[in-house]
Amino acid sequence: MSDGGNLRLGLIEGDGIGPEVVRAAREVVDDALEVVRLPAVEWVPLPIGHAAIAEFGDPVPEATLKGLEGVDAWIMGPHDSASYPAEYRTGLPPAGAVRKRFGLYGNIRPARGMAGVRAVAADMDLVIVRENSEGLYADRNMYAGSGEFRPTPDVALAVGVFTRAAIERIARLAFEVAETRRKKVTIVHKANVLPLTTGLFREVCYEVAERYPNVEVTDEHVDAITALLVRTPSAFDVLVTENLFGDILSDLAGELSGSLGMAPSLNCSDTHAMAQAVHGAAPTLAGHNRANPLALIRSAAMMLRWLANRDGRSALHRAADRIDNAVAETLRAGVATSDLGGLASTTEFTEQVRARLHRW
């Protein structure tokens, strides 16, 4: 933190609808901190994507990465790397490069039905804790280069990486999350087919579970749990799994509980955190004031909670509570953007949330 305990937060607008939803999240955070009488945030704007290419000739410039080293946490808008010029589409996309640079090993993705939003699984209330640094995702499990390669034009290979150290730290994170909720963890794996890799994941998670005797622990195959999430979503509390499985399951859970447009996430390590919505840049919506800012607003609230826990600042918990309650009240009142069946624009929805921050 900067002098006097003020927060310094990075602000990365990104591509497509990024500037619109990032602006909404910033305004809501500013209001929430004002309501709980915390000093104003020092926002540090940092470019990625098209803006960074135009200014620096690099979608993830070193200046942005250096800037992130000096902030407490940051909000990252979505990127649209598929639309970058060809020479900038190789290597990690912006969010992946940032995750790797700062060791953001945990990806926390809640999925909860909310009053006022039609959902297939309105009674869902769970958190997927996804290992973010290795597993079956070949673009992030090597020190250098990629774990995906083609030795001949007709053969493509991918390497999955599972290490005890990475599994232990994501399991600890999952059990710590569970201790704040309903105290149930489900380990998701595919040990019947991948017994050495995902079998190690299951084994180490059970070892870590012994340190948390108050938390109930079970395990499920990844294919089985996709059906169970549809059939009995309320049965689950915290799911912990590897990278690829977690990506797929969190998208499924986000849609079942309402929409990906309202699905938040937090990428974190023990020392850094990045608020980032699950959805993409939606370039066709950019500039039309139609994007749903809900996911990034909720992600920003998660960031404040992470900072509250890291720094022992209860006022940040109160600010996050304000945001979560204002969002819930706004949806309950029938105010929503078009992807949720409503008529509100991006700015109208944001204004409604900001107004309710002061009422609760």
N, C-alpha and C positions, 0 to 999 in steps of 0.2 A: 504494500500500500504506500501511497505517497504520504508526505508529511501531514500530520493531524488526523490520520486515519481515514482520509478520503479514498474512495475507490477510484482506481484507474482501470478502465475497461476498454478493450479493443473493440472496434466497430468495423466489420468487414462486410461491405454491402454485397459483393458478388455480382452475379449476372441475372438476366431475366427479371423476375419479380423481386429479386433480392433487395434492391434499394427501397422498395415500397414496404416490404414486410420487416426489414431491419429498422426502418424509420419508426414503424408502429411499435416494435419491441422497445426501442430506445425511449420513446415517449412514455410508454407504460411504466418502464423501470424508473424513469425520472420522477413521475408522479407518485409511485409507490414509496420511493425513498423520502420524498417530501412529506408524505402523509405520516410516516413513522419518525419524522424529524431527524433524518440522517443528512449529512452534508451532500451537496450535489456531486454527481459523478463527474470525473474528468474523463471524457470520451476521447479516444485516440483513433481517428480514422486511418485505416490501412487498406490498400487496394489488393485485390486478387482478380484473376480472370481477365476479361476484355479490357477493363480500365488499367490493369497492371501491364498488360501487353502494350497498350498505347503509350504508357508513360515510361516503362522500363524495358520493354521487349522481352518480358518474362511473365507468365501467368501467376507465378509464385515468387516474386522478387525477394532477394536477400534482405532488402530494406524492410519488407513486411515481416519477415521472420524475426529480424532483430527487434523490430518494434514490439512484437508479441512477447519478447523476453522481459519487457519492462512494464507489463500490465498484470493486474491481478487475475483476470480471466477475460474472455472475449465472446462476442456474438458473431457468428459467421453466417452470412446469407448463402443461398444455394449457388452453385456454379453450373455452367453450361459448357463443359469442356468439349463436347461433341461438335460445337460450332466454332471452336478455335481454328485458326489457320493450321494446316497439316503439320507444320514444323513444331507446333506447340501441343500436339495431341499425343506425343509419346511420353512415357514415364507416368508417374503418379499424377492423378488429378489434384487440384488444389487442396481439397479437404484431406485427402490421403497424405499429401506431402506434409501438411501441418500436423496431422496426427503422428506421423512418424518422427518428425523433428522434435516434438515435445513429449513423446512416449505416452500418448493418451491411450492407455491399454484397455480402459473400460468404456463401454457404450451402454448407457442406461436408458431404456426405452419403455416408459409406462404406456399402458393401454387401458382406458377406463370409459365405460359408457357414461354419458352426461345427459341430464334432463334437458329436454328441448331438442335433442338430436336423435333422429331415427337411426337405429342400429340393429344389425342382425343379432348381436350379443350385448344387449343393453345392460346385463348384469355382470359384464366382464370388468374386473379390477385387478390387474396384474402388472408386473414389471419384468421385462426381459433384460437380463444382464448378459451382454454379449462380449466375449473376448475379442479385442480389437486389433491385436498386433500380429497374429500368426494364424494357425488353423489351416483351413482348406482354401483360403483366399491367397492366391499366389502372388498378388501384387504387393503384399506387405509382410511376407514372412522371411525375407532374406535381408542380410546386412547390406548387400549391394546387388543390383540386378533384380531380376524377377524369377520367381519359382515356376513360371510358365514359359515353355520354350518348344521349338520345333526342330528336332535334329535332322529331319528331312522334310521336303515339301508335303509329304503325305502322312506325317506322324506328328502329333502334338502331345506334349506331356505337361503335367502339373504336379508340383511337389506340395504336399501338406506338411506343416510343421507343428508339432505339439511338444512343449517343454514343461517340465514339472514346475519351474519357477513361474512361468506365465499362467499356468493353470491354478497354482496356489493363490496368486494375487487376485485373479478374477473370482475365484471361489470365496475368498475372504470378503471381497466387495459384495458379492451376492448375499452372503450370510449377514453382513452388516446391514444391508438394505432390508432383509427379511426381519431382522430384530426390531425395526421401526414400524413393521406392518403386522401381518397375521402369523408370522413365524413359521412359514412353510417354504421350503425350497425344493424345486424339481430339477434334477440334472437331466439335460437333454443330450443324447448321444446316438451313435449307431454302432455300438460295440458288437452287435451280432454279425456285422459285415466288415467293420473296420476295428478289429479287436485290439490292435497294437496302438493305434492313434487315438480314436475316440474312446477306446477302452482305457487308455491312460487317463484321459480327461475324466471319465467317470470315477476311476479309482482314486485319483488325487482329490477330487471334490469330496468323496466320502471321507478321506483322511482329514481334510479340513473341517468337515462337519463335526468331527469329534470334539472340536474346540468350542462348539456352539450347542451345548446339550439342550437348550430351550427351544431349538429350532427343529421342527420335523423335516426329514429329508427323504425323498423318494427319487426314482429315476424312470425315464421313459425314452423309448426309441423316437427319433425325430419324426418318422412317418406316422407313428401312432398318435403322437401328440397333435399333429395337424388336425386329425379327426376329432380328438378330444376337445380341442379348443372350440370347435364348432358345436359339439354335442353338449359339453358341460364346462363352459368357460369359467363359471364362478368357482370351480373346484381348485383353481390355480392361483397362487400368490406371487412367487418369484421363480422365474425360470432362468437357469444359468446354462450357457452353451457356448460352443465355438463360433467363429466368425461367420461362416457362410450360413450355418443353420440359424444363427441369431438374426441375420439380415432377412432371411425368408420369413421366419416366424413373426418378426416384428411388423413386417408389412401386412401379413395376414391378420395379426391381432389389431393393427391400426384400422384396417377396413372393417373388421367384425365389430369393433367398438364404435364405429361412426364413419371415419374418413381419414385417409392419410393427411388431408389438409388440417387436421387437428392433432396430429401425432407428434409429440415433442421428443427430444433426446438430448442427452448430455454426454459428451466425450470427455473423459477425465483420466488423470493420473493421481498420485498422492499430492502433487504440487501445482498442477495446471488443470484448467477446465475450459471447455468450449461449448457454448450453447449452439445447437444446430438442428433445425427442423429435419424430419425424416424425408419430406418431399423434395422434389427437384426445382429447377429454375423456371419451368413453365413459360418459355419465351413468348408463346402466342398470347399470353395474358399481360405481358409486360407493358406498363404505361397506360393500362386501361382502368386502373383503380378497381379491379375486380378480384384481386388475389386475396386469399384467406390468410390473415396474419396470425391466426390462433396458435398454430403449431410453434412458431418462433416466440410468441409471447409466453407460452407455457414453458418453452425451453429456457427462456430468460429467467423465469421463476425458479426453475431447477438450478440454474447457475447461482442465483442468490442463496439458495439453501446450501449448496456445496460450499460457498464462501462462508456462510454462517457457521457451518460445521468445522471448516478449516481454521477459522480465526476466532471462534467462540463468540460471535456477535449475534445475540438473540434478536436484535432489531432487524437484521437481514431476514431471519425467519418470519418475522411479522410482516415485512414487506412482501415476501413471497406468498404468505397467507392472503394478503390483500389482493394480490394479482389473481391467485387461484379462485378466490371467492368472487371477485369482480367478473371474471370470465364465466364462472358457473351461473351467476345471476343474469348476465347478459344473454346467455343461451337459453336459460329458463324463461326469460321474457320474450323469446321468439325472435331475437335479433341474430341474424346469421348471414353469411355470404352465400352466393349462389350455389357453390359446391355442396352446401349443407341444406339446400332448399330454401334459402332466404333471399332477401332483396337488398341487403346492406352492401355498400361498397367497402373497400378496404378502409378508407378514412372514416366512414360512418361507423363501422364495427369498432374501430379503435377508439373513437370518441365515446361510444357507449360504454366500453370497458373503463376508460379513464374516468368517466362520470361516476361510475359505481365504486371506484377505488375510494372515493371520499364518503360514500354512504355507509359502507360496512363497518 
